[in-house]
Amino acid sequence: MLNFQLSPAIKQRQTLVMTPQLQLAIKLLQMSNTELADHLETMAEENPFLEISKSSAEGTPGTDTATPAPEPAHSVETERAKDPDIDDNFALSSLDVRPQSAPMGEDDWDRVANLAAEPQGSLCGHVHAQLNLIVKDPSDHPIALALCEALEPTGWISPDLGDIAQRFGVLPMQVERVLLSLQRMEPTGIFARGLAECLRLQAVEAGVLCPQMALLLENLDLLADGKLRALARICGCTADDLPALVRQLRRFDPKPGLCFSSRSEPIIPPDLIVTKATDGWAVRLNRSNLPAITVNEDFVNSLQSARRGNSEVKGYVAEALNSARWLRRAVAQRNETTLKIGAEIVKRQADFLDKGLAHLRPLLLRDVADAVGVHESTVSRVTAGIMMATPRGTLRLKAFFSGSLPATGSADGEAAAAIRFKIRKIIEAESPTKPLSDEAIAKMITSNGIQLARRTVAKYREIEGIASSSQRRRQRQMADLAG
């Protein structure tokens, strides 16, 4: 018989513990300036020593220069008078990284110039305004409201009405009867159950639904495939009569719901701003939407007497004060890390900013991580949500990263994004009557020293949403036919 005994034993091991503060520090790295401001406002409601305000450009900034390294050294301009914890300005040139002297404040982001025009009305509101005029029977109103809720942004509705019929315990025929009533709404074509029905409703409204047009609408797939002879034969007309029908069809709106906006999309200010300097590019934090944290030390001093006499108050004050000071340092570290990563990206992609997308260099997360001295996961978190305003547009930092393809005379190769851009430009410049095949495009790019296979061209073309050569040829034929 085996005897088992339990005895205590001491073991020592090392593990990584995700403390609440470490989890919050990681979370701060992934936030944009706007998200950070919202988060800090919430924390300030719980901590009486935290004061959150918009950053100011006032004050005289000091200068803090990093230790020179074999690579071009970073120089940091930090506003010591406001907060000694933060390094908030980097600039780049071909030789070094130097401070940007331009002030930062409200002018960093022109809210009025970038404010989206408010939509005149949503599709949902538009159809609800007409509902009582179209649907007279009160018993049909719940069904009509359900159909309005199922309306897609395009103005179409799912052809399957069984779910709505089952929800209200009625026959699908009754739901279809209400739907036919709703199809009388303006603009003509909404509440259609597909492209053919949408165009048919508009053809009826325009008074052009002849037998040939009806047959054309039933065979839109042949029109899309460019099978014009077969389509003319089905419609019972000659090839010369078909262009007139197609021209009438092209006057209709295939997605009438898109003229409305379901909601106003907010314009999110960038987190970093890149500007052209005298001898390079300057990168700075966008101060207009970056919150500033201060710890109310006066309030702390006023509680000194209470802390001496009350241990419970003393413990609360100590905990809240430590939390506020730690948060200020954590946000300062987040800002400095964001700026360093943004500066390194701009330094490596200066050719893209100067010359355009065709000059985007291959760049990986570990390249920036090694240069900045942080972990690759830190770069991944920062670049996921941070936006940077550049002369080439406002882009996510993630957009500056791209894999590479082998290229003659280049150790780094060619960026995949740059190759996609070149493919798009080649196709835009091709002869409309003789579109280039993927094989021909691959040979053209390979002749410039970039190793590119035909299947890679096909993959990149699909990513860019560009049709194949045969499809482009048919589209050109249809355009000529309709013109």
DAJO-V561701 format. One record per run of one state. SS is the DSSP state (A for helix, B for strand, O for the rest). FROM is the first residue (numbers start at 1). LEN is the number of residues. If there is no record, write none. Layout:
# DAJO-V561701
ss-><SS SS>
from-><FROM FROM>
len-><LEN LEN>
This chain:
# DAJO-V561701
ss-><O A O A O B O B O B O B O B O A O A O A O B O A O A O B O A O A O A O A O A O A O B O B O A O B O A O A O A O A O A O B O A O A O B O B A O B O B O B A O B O B O A O B O A O A O>
from-><1 20 30 33 47 50 55 62 66 74 79 89 92 97 98 106 109 123 135 138 150 156 157 162 169 172 183 192 193 195 207 211 219 220 225 228 236 239 251 256 260 272 277 281 286 287 290 291 296 297 303 304 310 311 349 350 356 357 360 363 364 365 373 376 386 387 391 393 397 401 402 403 404 408 410 416 429 431 432 434 435 438 447 450 451 454 464 469 483>
len-><19 10 3 14 3 5 7 4 8 5 10 3 5 1 8 3 14 12 3 12 6 1 5 7 3 11 9 1 2 12 4 8 1 5 3 8 3 12 5 4 12 5 4 5 1 3 1 5 1 6 1 6 1 38 1 6 1 3 3 1 1 8 3 10 1 4 2 4 4 1 1 1 4 2 6 13 2 1 2 1 3 9 3 1 3 10 5 14 1>
